Structure formats: C-alpha cells, structure tokens
Amino acid sequence: MTPTNAVLNNHHTPLASSLAELALEPPPGLKHLPKSLLTDHQPWASYAPPKSLPRGLEALKMQNLGHVYHNLSVSELIEHALRRGEGVLADNGSLCVKTGKYTGRSPNDKFIVDEPSSREEIHWNHENVAISEATFNRLYTRILSYVQGRDLYIFDGYVGADLAYRKGVRIITELASHNLFAHQMFIRPTAAELAHHQADFTVIAVPGLKGDPDIDDGIHSEAFIVLNFAKRLVIIGGSRYAGEIKKSVFSLMNYFMTKCDVLPMHCSANMDGDGNTALFFGLSGTGKTTLSADPERALIGDDEHGWSPTGVFNFEGGCYAKTIHLSRDQEPEIWDAIRFGAVVENVPLAGDRHPDYEDGSLTENTRVAYPVTHIDRSVIPALGGHPSTVIFLTADAFGVLPPIAKLTNAQAMYHFLSGYTSKLAGTERGITEPQATFSACFGKPFLPLSATVYAEMLGRRLLEHQHRATVYLINTGWSGGPYGVGKRLSIHHTRAMVRAALSGVLNGVPCHAHPIFRVLVPETVPGVPTEVLNPRTTWQNPAAYDQQAHALAQRFIENFKRFDGVSAEILAAAPRG
C-alpha cells in the first residue's frame, strides 16, 4: 500500500536492475516476490526532492534534509535497502542485514531523561539510568546537525490494537531497512487512518551518528538509547540493532499504559477456536514466540500485550523471532513466515543465498522480523478476551526446576515478581552463555516504574478472573544437570505440556508439592514420560540435585528481599532455602 500523502512520487526501481547495480543476481525460489518488482518502471533518477516536509518535522526542528521518504511500501523499502547496500535478498525472499558490533540490545547504553514530569515516578536503578536534560539536548542537537543533507525514512503507524488505548507512533530512520523493520513490527494504518495520523510517540534512529562519552556527559560508549517521557521522544544512535527501536516503544507503553488501567506485559498471546485466550510470559529466548505460534491456535501476538478491563490486546503488528537453530520440523509457522517482506538479522547465507540458521558465528541472537499476518492463523484485529491460562516461561540454567508446575495465586505473584530465567547467549552484548538472572515481571529492563506497580495490577486481574485464569510455570531450560552437563528440555515435550495446560486436561490430574520450590507438579502429562516431570530423577546424582536446588532456592529468597510491602501470603509462597 502506498499512502496518498507520501512526499515523494512512488516510482519503483526494477529489482533486477538494482541487483545488477550491486553486482548481484536475483536469488532463486522467490515464490512470494511480487511480480510488480520484476517489471520495468521508471528509473531511480525519477525521484525528485520533496516539495514539502511531512507534518511534524518542523516541530522536531529538522531542517535542510535530503530526500524524505514517507511511508513507502514494503517493496519500495526493500528496493531502497538493496540499492544502498544495507542488505541482500535470501533465496526465501527475506531481506538479510548485518548489524555490526551491536547484535543485541545494549542495556548499559539505555538512559531515561531526568525531568520534572516523570522524575518521582521512575524507579531509578541500574536499568533505569538517569541522564540530564542538558545531555539529551546536546545529543539531540548533534542529531539535528547530522541529518542535514541526509535522506530519511518515516513510518507512521500505531502501537496498541485496541482502539481505546492505541497510540500513534512515528519512526524516523536513517536506514531503509530500519524503516522496513518498523513497518513490519508496528500496526500499519489504513489510508484513511494515515490521513489523520497523529504521533503520540516519536523515535529517531540514526546509527551512523556515534556518541562520544568525552563530550556527552553520562553516556558510556558510541551507542546511546535515550527516552524522554516528557517529550514522548526516543533518540537512538551508534547501534544498527533494530530491536532497540521496538523495545524503546515498549518502554514508553509500559509507562503510559498504567495511567489507563492497562497492565503492559512482556508476553505472547494466542487463542483457541472458542476464543479462550492464553498468555505466555518470559524473557527473550524462553520460548514466547515459538510456543505461541501453534498450528492449533490463532496467534494474537508474540511479545508485547496489554491487559485492559475488557481483555487482552497486542501492542504490535509484527513478530521478532529468534532464528538460531530454527528448523521447519520444530517451528514450521516461523519458518514459513520468513519470506518476502521479512527482515533477517545476522544470519549467514550459504550456497545459493540460503539462510544458515545453525550458524551463530555473528551472534547467537539471530533474529527475524515479519508482520503477524505472515502467520497463517493470526487474529486481526489482535484482540482477545480475559485469559483462561497464564504461563510463566523460564529457561532454568541450573536444571532443577520442574518442567511444568501449577501455581496458586500467591505463588503466581511470587514468581511474577521474581521473574527467574537465564539470559541466553547473544540477547545482550557480552552474554556468551546462559546466566541465571531475576528480571521482575519477566521484563524488568523495559519497566520504567517499580515492579510492584505491575505486579499489583496483575494481582488485581487474577483476582477479578480467578474463576477462569489458571497459572502455570513451565521450564524450557535444562534437565539432568545444569547448563554444560544436562540437556535442554525437548521442545516436543514442552509443547505437550503446554497443550495439556491449555486444554484443561491437567485440572483433574493429581499434583504433589515440590519439596523445595513448593509448586504443584502434575503426576502425569499426556505425551510426556513421567520421569521427565520429576527433575531429580533425571540427575545421575540425586544429592547433587538437592544441593543445586537449595542453592537456587536461596537465590530466590535473597532476590526477593529487595521488594518492600509484599503481603505475608506472597512471602509464604517462597521456596525453602
């Protein structure tokens, strides 16, 4: 779709021509490639400078720009990215790009502007690091100088599928591939909506501009991601990792949605044919995208949602899946979603431009972004009712948590606040192997407010719907020993446990309380060997298991000391140290 108010004429460059200019041959097997790309259109020279700037750029003080490409189509953005050498086409039609030294989020380079309107609300900590208004203004001035004479790409869309809560978002990028990422990740407007679009949030991403800690007080490297809640503005420099754009908008939603009685959640969501909704909480790499892309259920979204007084809705219009070790056999929905229009990050190409998902030489955090409509069974608009099942996903690197356990409401609150998992390799810079971590609400890096604010909202929602919302803890990590000794739990067994939880089969199955973690472990799960359900029996040395389990339990207890004002009922749900 090409919006009617685009600044530039919407002329295409023939794909074959642009590939030829790059000394590339069109890759084979492009069954999803639009025929329009292979026909002759007017050449690139036909593009003319814009006669006027899109609404809103004047307020941002952007002047003397080069070409401003406003809301280009997917095909046009891909053509631009190819011509500019930002990536190449794989044999499945996806645009493959490399992000350089930044192949994951850079949490040490994210900052929040310390300004009066939000200062008292922000939970300042090692993840929400303050930066002065003066430094923000200096960085922004450098951006205004940097963009002069440069071409920019603008995407206007929305975040939030529920019309009662959605926000307009404008993404301004230096790279065509970043704009394509935004086009696929956020909610794309209709032509009528675009004519009246207003940006509640603005993100400016210019990776070519590098920060300088010597002159920009407070930043730590060439990369900077700075959120200004007063201005509802994010500026990103120095990093080509597109995930910074996505997570910055998520952080904005995590601030503003709480003011609307909407619980923002780092989770995926899907529903069955009867409209029963399920939520999958978990940090990156725990299986949110994989497990929610279920051929027997319809996908609402894979990563970011809101739970309002009326139900669940997706914040985004796309998915951002990890691709390391991706296989058609185990994840067919994601495999088939990687086609023309998808943006693949840091996946090496083999042979005839075939993505090698086993190759983690650039990073273990290989990624693909695609619109949710690339999943055959997707819910449009992305709305669901109140969830009947809530699943907390954890990748336990100690190998001691049971693969599935039912939680009481108090245990649910305890584990939500704890947010235990393992940071997986490549998700953040410097992480080369799984590390045990506690991330409150399964998404602490993206929560500007205290974790207790979000936990209290979840508690209210669970109490309001306790007659139907059952909560499970599912371990997608290791069994038979810790990382390096044990093995990762089988995805086939995990899927069987998820199916059992969602179908209600486990409601009548006897459970026993784990002797250390106290969670309720089912005696049987259809399709899963009984010995798998008891992690102690999978260890060669049961005494070593007990020692490791007590060590992890003590970590839970120590971590929970940082939360003030927690009820006695929730404290009683702690494991035995």
C-alpha positions as CSV (number, residue, x, y, z in Angstrom):
1,M,0.0,0.0,0.0
2,T,1.4,3.4,-0.9
3,P,-0.1,6.3,1.1
4,T,-1.7,9.2,-0.8
5,N,0.2,11.8,1.2
6,A,3.7,10.4,0.5
7,V,6.2,13.2,0.0
8,L,7.9,11.5,-3.0
9,N,6.5,10.0,-6.1
10,N,6.0,6.3,-5.8
11,H,8.1,5.1,-8.7
12,H,9.8,1.7,-8.4
13,T,13.3,0.7,-9.5
14,P,13.2,-2.7,-11.1
15,L,14.6,-5.3,-8.7
16,A,16.7,-6.9,-11.4
17,S,18.2,-3.5,-12.2
18,S,19.0,-2.7,-8.6
19,L,20.6,-6.1,-8.1
20,A,22.6,-5.7,-11.2
21,E,24.0,-2.4,-9.9
22,L,25.1,-4.2,-6.8
23,A,26.7,-6.9,-8.9
24,L,24.2,-9.4,-7.6
25,E,22.0,-11.9,-9.3
26,P,18.3,-12.3,-8.3
27,P,18.2,-15.3,-5.9
28,P,16.2,-18.4,-6.9
29,G,13.0,-19.6,-5.2
30,L,11.3,-16.2,-4.7
31,K,7.8,-17.6,-4.8
32,H,6.5,-14.8,-2.6
33,L,8.1,-12.0,-4.6
34,P,5.5,-9.6,-6.1
35,K,5.5,-9.6,-9.9
36,S,5.5,-5.8,-9.8
37,L,9.1,-5.9,-8.7
38,L,10.2,-7.7,-11.8
39,T,8.6,-5.3,-14.3
40,D,10.1,-2.2,-15.8
41,H,9.3,1.1,-14.0
42,Q,10.8,4.5,-14.1
43,P,14.5,4.6,-13.0
44,W,15.7,5.8,-9.7
45,A,16.7,9.1,-11.3
46,S,13.0,9.9,-11.5
47,Y,12.9,10.6,-7.7
48,A,12.7,14.3,-7.1
49,P,13.4,16.2,-3.9
50,P,10.3,16.7,-1.7
51,K,8.3,19.9,-2.2
52,S,7.3,19.9,1.5
53,L,8.2,18.1,4.6
54,P,5.7,15.7,6.4
55,R,3.7,17.2,9.2
56,G,5.6,17.3,12.5
57,L,9.2,17.6,11.2
58,E,9.2,21.3,11.8
59,A,8.3,20.8,15.4
60,L,11.3,18.5,15.7
61,K,13.5,21.3,14.2
62,M,14.6,19.1,11.4
63,Q,15.8,21.3,8.5
64,N,17.9,21.1,5.3
65,L,17.2,17.4,4.8
66,G,17.9,15.3,1.8
67,H,15.0,13.2,0.5
68,V,12.4,12.4,3.0
69,Y,10.8,9.1,2.1
70,H,7.4,9.0,3.8
71,N,5.5,5.7,4.4
72,L,7.0,3.8,1.5
73,S,5.6,0.3,0.7
74,V,7.4,-2.9,1.6
75,S,8.6,-3.3,-2.0
76,E,10.0,0.2,-2.2
77,L,11.8,0.0,1.2
78,I,13.4,-3.3,0.1
79,E,14.5,-1.7,-3.2
80,H,16.0,1.2,-1.3
81,A,17.8,-1.1,1.1
82,L,19.3,-3.1,-1.7
83,R,20.4,-0.1,-3.7
84,R,22.0,1.4,-0.6
85,G,23.8,-1.8,0.2
86,E,22.1,-2.3,3.5
87,G,21.4,-6.0,2.8
88,V,20.8,-8.7,0.3
89,L,17.9,-11.0,-0.6
90,A,17.9,-14.6,0.6
91,D,16.5,-17.4,-1.5
92,N,13.3,-17.3,0.5
93,G,12.8,-13.6,-0.4
94,S,13.7,-12.1,3.0
95,L,16.0,-9.1,3.3
96,C,19.1,-10.2,5.2
97,V,21.1,-7.5,7.0
98,K,24.1,-7.4,9.4
99,T,24.0,-5.1,12.4
100,G,27.8,-4.9,13.0
101,K,29.2,-4.9,16.6
102,Y,25.8,-4.4,18.2
103,T,24.0,-7.7,17.6
104,G,21.7,-7.4,20.6
105,R,20.3,-4.8,23.0
106,S,22.9,-2.7,24.8
107,P,21.3,-2.2,28.2
108,N,24.3,-0.2,29.6
109,D,23.7,2.4,26.9
110,K,20.0,3.0,27.6
111,F,19.0,6.1,29.6
112,I,15.9,8.0,30.8
113,V,15.9,11.7,30.9
114,D,15.7,13.0,34.4
115,E,13.0,15.7,34.1
116,P,10.3,17.0,36.4
117,S,7.2,15.4,34.9
118,S,8.3,11.8,35.4
119,R,11.2,12.1,38.0
120,E,9.2,11.0,41.0
121,E,7.6,8.0,39.2
122,I,10.6,6.4,37.6
123,H,12.2,3.6,39.6
124,W,15.8,4.6,39.2
125,N,18.1,1.7,39.2
126,H,20.9,0.0,37.2
127,E,18.4,-0.5,34.3
128,N,16.6,2.9,34.5
129,V,19.7,5.2,34.5
130,A,19.2,8.9,34.6
131,I,20.7,11.3,32.1
132,S,20.4,15.0,32.3
133,E,18.2,17.2,30.1
134,A,21.4,19.1,29.1
135,T,23.0,15.9,27.8
136,F,19.8,15.0,26.0
137,N,19.6,18.4,24.4
138,R,23.2,18.2,23.4
139,L,22.7,14.7,21.8
140,Y,19.6,16.0,20.0
141,T,21.4,19.0,18.7
142,R,24.1,16.7,17.3
143,I,21.3,14.6,15.6
144,L,19.8,17.7,14.0
145,S,23.2,18.6,12.6
146,Y,23.9,15.0,11.5
147,V,20.6,14.6,9.5
148,Q,21.1,17.8,7.5
149,G,21.6,16.9,3.8
150,R,20.8,13.2,4.6
151,D,18.0,11.1,3.3
152,L,15.5,9.9,6.0
153,Y,12.7,7.4,6.1
154,I,9.5,7.9,8.0
155,F,6.9,5.3,9.1
156,D,3.7,6.4,10.6
157,G,1.6,3.8,12.4
158,Y,0.2,2.7,15.7
159,V,1.1,0.7,18.8
160,G,-1.9,-1.0,20.5
161,A,-4.5,-2.9,18.7
162,D,-7.4,-1.8,21.0
163,L,-8.7,1.5,19.6
164,A,-9.5,2.7,23.1
165,Y,-5.8,2.6,24.1
166,R,-3.7,2.7,20.9
167,K,-1.0,5.4,20.4
168,G,0.2,6.9,17.2
169,V,3.9,6.3,16.6
170,R,6.3,7.9,14.1
171,I,9.6,6.1,13.4
172,I,12.2,8.3,11.7
173,T,15.2,6.3,10.5
174,E,18.5,6.8,8.6
175,L,18.3,3.2,7.2
176,A,15.7,1.9,4.8
177,S,16.0,-1.5,6.4
178,H,15.2,0.0,9.8
179,N,12.1,1.6,8.4
180,L,11.1,-1.7,6.9
181,F,11.6,-3.2,10.3
182,A,9.2,-0.6,11.8
183,H,6.7,-1.1,9.0
184,Q,6.5,-4.8,9.9
185,M,6.7,-4.6,13.6
186,F,4.1,-1.9,14.4
187,I,0.5,-1.6,13.4
188,R,0.1,-0.4,9.8
189,P,-2.6,2.2,9.2
190,T,-5.2,2.3,6.5
191,A,-5.1,5.1,4.0
192,A,-8.0,6.8,5.9
193,E,-6.2,6.5,9.2
194,L,-3.0,7.8,7.8
195,A,-4.7,10.9,6.6
196,H,-5.4,11.8,10.2
197,H,-2.4,10.2,11.9
198,Q,-1.0,11.9,14.9
199,A,2.2,10.8,16.5
200,D,2.0,10.3,20.3
201,F,5.5,8.8,20.3
202,T,8.4,9.6,18.1
203,V,11.6,7.5,17.6
204,I,14.6,8.8,15.8
205,A,17.2,6.2,14.9
206,V,20.5,7.3,13.3
207,P,23.1,4.6,13.8
208,G,25.7,6.5,11.8
209,L,25.9,9.1,14.5
210,K,28.2,7.8,17.2
211,G,28.1,9.1,20.7
212,D,31.2,10.5,22.4
213,P,31.5,10.0,26.2
214,D,34.1,12.7,26.3
215,I,31.7,15.4,25.3
216,D,28.3,13.8,26.0
217,D,28.3,13.6,29.8
218,G,26.7,10.4,31.1
219,I,26.8,8.1,28.1
220,H,29.3,5.2,28.1
221,S,30.0,4.4,24.5
222,E,29.3,5.3,20.9
223,A,25.8,3.8,21.3
224,F,23.0,5.7,23.1
225,I,19.3,5.0,23.5
226,V,17.6,7.9,25.4
227,L,14.0,8.0,26.4
228,N,12.4,11.4,27.1
229,F,8.9,10.8,28.7
230,A,8.0,14.5,28.8
231,K,8.6,14.9,25.1
232,R,7.5,11.3,24.3
233,L,10.6,11.1,22.2
234,V,13.3,8.4,21.8
235,I,16.7,9.1,20.2
236,I,19.0,6.2,19.2
237,G,22.5,6.5,17.8
238,G,25.5,4.3,17.3
239,S,23.7,0.9,17.0
240,R,22.2,-0.8,14.0
241,Y,20.4,-3.4,16.1
242,A,16.7,-2.8,15.2
243,G,15.5,-4.3,18.4
244,E,16.4,-1.0,20.2
245,I,13.5,0.7,18.2
246,K,11.0,-1.9,19.2
247,K,11.9,-2.1,22.9
248,S,12.1,1.7,23.3
249,V,8.4,2.0,22.2
250,F,7.6,-0.9,24.6
251,S,9.2,1.1,27.4
252,L,7.0,4.1,26.5
253,M,3.9,1.9,26.6
254,N,5.0,0.4,29.9
255,Y,4.9,3.9,31.3
256,F,1.8,5.4,29.8
257,M,-0.5,2.3,29.8
258,T,-0.5,2.1,33.6
259,K,-2.2,5.5,33.6
260,C,-5.1,3.9,31.6
261,D,-5.6,0.9,33.9
262,V,-3.9,-1.3,31.3
263,L,-1.3,-3.8,32.5
264,P,1.5,-3.8,30.0
265,M,3.0,-7.3,29.7
266,H,6.2,-8.8,28.2
267,C,4.3,-11.9,26.9
268,S,2.9,-13.6,23.8
269,A,-0.8,-14.5,23.4
270,N,-2.9,-16.8,21.4
271,M,-6.4,-18.3,21.5
272,D,-8.3,-21.4,20.6
273,G,-11.3,-21.8,18.3
274,D,-13.7,-21.0,21.2
275,G,-11.9,-17.7,21.9
276,N,-10.1,-18.9,25.1
277,T,-7.0,-16.7,25.4
278,A,-3.6,-17.8,26.8
279,L,-0.7,-15.6,27.9
280,F,3.0,-16.7,27.7
281,F,5.3,-14.6,29.9
282,G,9.0,-14.8,29.6
283,L,12.3,-13.1,28.7
284,S,13.8,-13.4,25.3
285,G,14.8,-16.9,24.4
286,T,12.4,-18.7,26.8
287,G,10.0,-19.7,24.0
288,K,7.3,-17.0,23.9
289,T,7.4,-16.8,20.1
290,T,7.9,-20.5,19.4
291,L,5.2,-21.7,21.8
292,S,2.6,-19.1,20.9
293,A,3.0,-19.9,17.2
294,D,0.8,-23.0,17.5
295,P,-0.8,-24.6,14.4
296,E,-3.9,-25.5,16.5
297,R,-4.4,-22.0,17.9
298,A,-4.6,-18.4,16.5
299,L,-1.8,-16.0,17.2
300,I,-2.6,-12.7,18.8
301,G,1.0,-11.6,19.2
302,D,4.4,-12.9,20.1
303,D,5.9,-10.4,22.6
304,E,4.1,-7.3,23.9
305,H,0.5,-7.0,25.1
306,G,-1.8,-5.1,27.3
307,W,-4.5,-6.5,29.7
308,S,-7.3,-4.0,30.0
309,P,-10.5,-4.1,31.9
310,T,-12.1,-5.6,28.8
311,G,-9.4,-8.1,27.7
312,V,-6.0,-8.6,26.1
313,F,-4.6,-6.8,23.0
314,N,-1.4,-6.8,21.1
315,F,0.8,-3.7,21.2
316,E,2.4,-4.6,17.9
317,G,1.6,-5.6,14.4
318,G,4.6,-8.0,13.9
319,C,6.8,-10.6,15.4
320,Y,10.5,-10.6,16.2
321,A,11.6,-14.2,16.5
322,K,15.0,-15.7,17.3
323,T,16.2,-17.9,14.5
324,I,19.2,-19.7,15.9
325,H,18.7,-23.4,15.2
326,L,15.4,-22.7,13.6
327,S,14.0,-25.8,11.8
328,R,11.0,-26.4,9.6
329,D,10.2,-29.5,11.6
330,Q,10.0,-27.9,15.0
331,E,8.9,-24.4,14.2
332,P,7.0,-24.6,10.8
333,E,5.0,-21.4,11.4
334,I,8.0,-19.2,11.9
335,W,9.9,-21.0,9.1
336,D,7.2,-20.2,6.6
337,A,6.8,-16.6,7.9
338,I,10.3,-15.8,6.7
339,R,9.6,-14.7,3.2
340,F,9.4,-11.5,1.1
341,G,9.0,-8.6,3.5
342,A,10.7,-10.2,6.4
343,V,13.9,-8.7,7.8
344,V,16.5,-11.2,8.9
345,E,19.4,-10.0,11.1
346,N,22.8,-11.5,11.3
347,V,22.0,-14.9,9.7
348,P,24.9,-16.0,7.4
349,L,23.9,-17.2,3.9
350,A,25.1,-20.4,2.4
351,G,25.2,-21.7,-1.1
352,D,22.5,-20.0,-3.2
353,R,21.7,-17.4,-0.6
354,H,20.1,-20.0,1.7
355,P,19.9,-18.8,5.4
356,D,22.0,-21.0,7.6
357,Y,20.1,-20.9,10.9
358,E,22.7,-23.2,12.5
359,D,25.5,-20.6,12.0
360,G,25.9,-18.5,15.1
361,S,29.3,-17.0,14.0
362,L,28.0,-13.5,14.0
363,T,25.8,-13.9,17.1
364,E,23.5,-16.4,18.8
365,N,20.9,-13.7,18.8
366,T,20.0,-14.1,15.1
367,R,16.5,-12.6,14.5
368,V,13.7,-12.1,12.0
369,A,11.0,-9.5,11.9
370,Y,7.8,-10.2,10.0
371,P,4.2,-9.0,10.1
372,V,1.9,-11.1,12.2
373,T,-0.1,-11.7,9.1
374,H,2.7,-13.9,7.8
375,I,1.4,-16.4,10.4
376,D,-1.5,-18.2,8.7
377,R,-3.6,-18.4,11.9
378,S,-3.4,-14.9,13.3
379,V,-6.1,-12.8,15.0
380,I,-6.8,-9.5,13.2
381,P,-7.5,-7.1,14.9
382,A,-5.2,-8.6,17.6
383,L,-7.7,-8.7,20.4
384,G,-8.6,-11.4,22.9
385,G,-10.8,-11.9,26.0
386,H,-9.6,-12.3,29.5
387,P,-7.1,-15.2,29.6
388,S,-8.1,-18.6,30.8
389,T,-4.5,-19.8,31.1
390,V,-1.4,-17.8,32.1
391,I,2.0,-19.5,31.6
392,F,5.3,-18.2,33.0
393,L,8.2,-19.5,30.9
394,T,11.7,-19.8,32.4
395,A,14.9,-21.3,31.0
396,D,16.5,-22.7,34.1
397,A,20.2,-23.0,33.6
398,F,20.6,-24.8,36.9
399,G,18.4,-27.7,35.6
400,V,16.5,-28.1,38.9
401,L,13.0,-26.5,38.3
402,P,10.3,-29.0,37.2
403,P,9.3,-28.8,33.6
404,I,5.7,-27.9,34.5
405,A,4.0,-26.8,37.7
406,K,0.7,-25.3,38.7
407,L,0.8,-22.1,40.8
408,T,-1.5,-20.8,43.4
409,N,-2.3,-17.1,43.1
410,A,0.2,-16.3,45.8
411,Q,2.9,-18.4,44.0
412,A,1.9,-16.7,40.8
413,M,2.6,-13.3,42.3
414,Y,5.9,-14.5,43.9
415,H,7.2,-15.9,40.6
416,F,6.0,-12.9,38.6
417,L,7.9,-10.5,40.9
418,S,10.9,-12.9,40.8
419,G,11.0,-13.3,37.0
420,Y,13.6,-16.0,37.2
421,T,15.2,-17.2,34.0
422,S,18.6,-17.3,32.3
423,K,19.8,-14.7,30.0
424,L,20.6,-16.6,26.8
425,A,23.7,-16.1,24.6
426,G,23.6,-13.0,22.4
427,T,20.4,-11.4,23.7
428,E,22.5,-8.7,25.3
429,R,26.1,-7.6,24.5
430,G,28.6,-9.6,26.5
431,I,26.4,-12.6,27.2
432,T,28.1,-15.6,25.6
433,E,26.5,-18.4,27.6
434,P,23.3,-18.6,29.8
435,Q,23.4,-16.8,33.1
436,A,20.9,-17.1,35.9
437,T,19.1,-13.9,36.4
438,F,16.0,-12.4,38.1
439,S,14.1,-10.0,35.9
440,A,10.9,-8.8,37.7
441,C,7.7,-9.2,35.8
442,F,9.8,-11.2,33.2
443,G,10.7,-7.8,31.6
444,K,12.4,-5.6,34.1
445,P,14.7,-3.9,31.6
446,F,11.7,-2.4,29.9
447,L,9.8,-1.3,33.1
448,P,10.2,2.4,34.0
449,L,8.1,2.1,37.1
450,S,8.6,-0.1,40.2
451,A,7.9,-3.8,39.5
452,T,5.4,-3.8,42.3
453,V,3.2,-1.4,40.3
454,Y,2.9,-4.0,37.5
455,A,2.6,-6.9,40.0
456,E,-0.2,-5.3,41.8
457,M,-2.0,-4.8,38.5
458,L,-1.5,-8.5,37.6
459,G,-2.8,-9.5,41.1
460,R,-6.0,-7.5,40.6
461,R,-6.5,-9.0,37.2
462,L,-6.0,-12.6,38.5
463,L,-8.4,-12.0,41.4
464,E,-11.0,-10.5,39.1
465,H,-10.8,-13.6,36.9
466,Q,-9.7,-16.3,39.3
467,H,-12.7,-18.4,38.3
468,R,-11.0,-18.9,34.9
469,A,-7.4,-17.9,35.0
470,T,-5.1,-20.8,35.8
471,V,-1.3,-20.1,36.2
472,Y,1.5,-22.5,35.3
473,L,5.3,-22.3,35.5
474,I,7.0,-24.1,32.6
475,N,10.7,-24.6,32.4
476,T,12.1,-24.6,28.9
477,G,15.7,-24.9,30.2
478,W,17.8,-27.8,31.2
479,S,17.2,-31.1,32.8
480,G,19.6,-33.9,34.0
481,G,22.1,-31.3,35.2
482,P,23.0,-27.7,34.8
483,Y,24.0,-26.0,31.6
484,G,27.0,-27.7,30.2
485,V,26.1,-31.1,31.8
486,G,22.4,-31.6,31.3
487,K,20.3,-31.3,28.1
488,R,17.8,-28.7,27.0
489,L,14.3,-30.0,27.6
490,S,12.7,-31.4,24.4
491,I,10.5,-28.9,22.5
492,H,8.2,-31.8,21.8
493,H,7.7,-32.5,25.5
494,T,7.3,-28.8,26.2
495,R,4.6,-28.5,23.5
496,A,2.8,-31.4,25.0
497,M,2.9,-29.8,28.5
498,V,1.6,-26.5,27.0
499,R,-1.2,-28.3,25.2
500,A,-2.2,-30.1,28.4
501,A,-2.3,-26.8,30.3
502,L,-4.3,-25.0,27.7
503,S,-6.8,-27.8,27.1
504,G,-7.7,-28.2,30.8
505,V,-6.6,-31.8,30.9
506,L,-4.4,-31.1,33.9
507,N,-7.3,-29.8,36.0
508,G,-8.2,-33.3,37.2
509,V,-4.6,-34.7,37.4
510,P,-3.2,-35.2,41.0
511,C,-0.3,-33.0,41.9
512,H,2.4,-33.1,44.5
513,A,4.2,-30.1,46.1
514,H,7.8,-29.9,45.1
515,P,9.8,-30.4,48.4
516,I,11.9,-27.3,47.8
517,F,10.1,-25.0,45.4
518,R,6.6,-25.9,46.8
519,V,5.0,-25.5,43.4
520,L,2.4,-28.2,42.4
521,V,3.9,-30.8,40.0
522,P,1.4,-32.9,38.0
523,E,1.8,-36.6,38.4
524,T,1.2,-37.2,34.7
525,V,1.0,-35.2,31.5
526,P,-0.2,-36.8,28.2
527,G,2.7,-37.3,25.8
528,V,5.5,-36.7,28.4
529,P,7.4,-39.6,30.2
530,T,6.7,-39.5,33.9
531,E,10.4,-39.4,34.8
532,V,10.8,-36.1,32.9
533,L,8.3,-34.5,35.2
534,N,10.5,-35.1,38.3
535,P,13.8,-33.3,37.6
536,R,15.5,-35.0,40.5
537,T,15.2,-38.4,38.8
538,T,16.9,-37.1,35.6
539,W,20.2,-36.4,37.5
540,Q,22.7,-39.1,37.9
541,N,23.5,-37.9,41.4
542,P,20.3,-37.0,43.3
543,A,22.3,-35.5,46.2
544,A,23.9,-33.1,43.7
545,Y,20.4,-32.2,42.5
546,D,19.3,-31.4,46.1
547,Q,22.4,-29.2,46.6
548,Q,21.8,-27.3,43.3
549,A,18.1,-26.9,44.0
550,H,18.7,-25.5,47.5
551,A,21.3,-23.1,46.0
552,L,18.8,-21.8,43.5
553,A,16.0,-21.5,46.2
554,Q,18.4,-19.4,48.3
555,R,18.9,-17.1,45.3
556,F,15.1,-16.7,45.0
557,I,15.0,-15.7,48.7
558,E,17.9,-13.3,48.6
559,N,16.5,-11.7,45.4
560,F,13.0,-11.2,47.0
561,K,14.4,-9.1,49.8
562,R,14.5,-6.1,47.6
563,F,10.7,-5.9,47.4
564,D,9.1,-3.9,50.1
565,G,5.5,-4.1,51.3
566,V,4.8,-7.6,50.0
567,S,2.0,-9.4,51.7
568,A,2.6,-12.3,54.1
569,E,0.7,-14.6,51.8
570,I,3.1,-13.9,48.9
571,L,6.1,-14.2,51.1
572,A,4.9,-17.6,52.3
573,A,5.0,-18.8,48.7
574,A,8.8,-18.6,48.7
575,P,10.8,-21.8,48.2
576,R,12.6,-23.5,51.1
577,G,16.2,-22.4,51.2
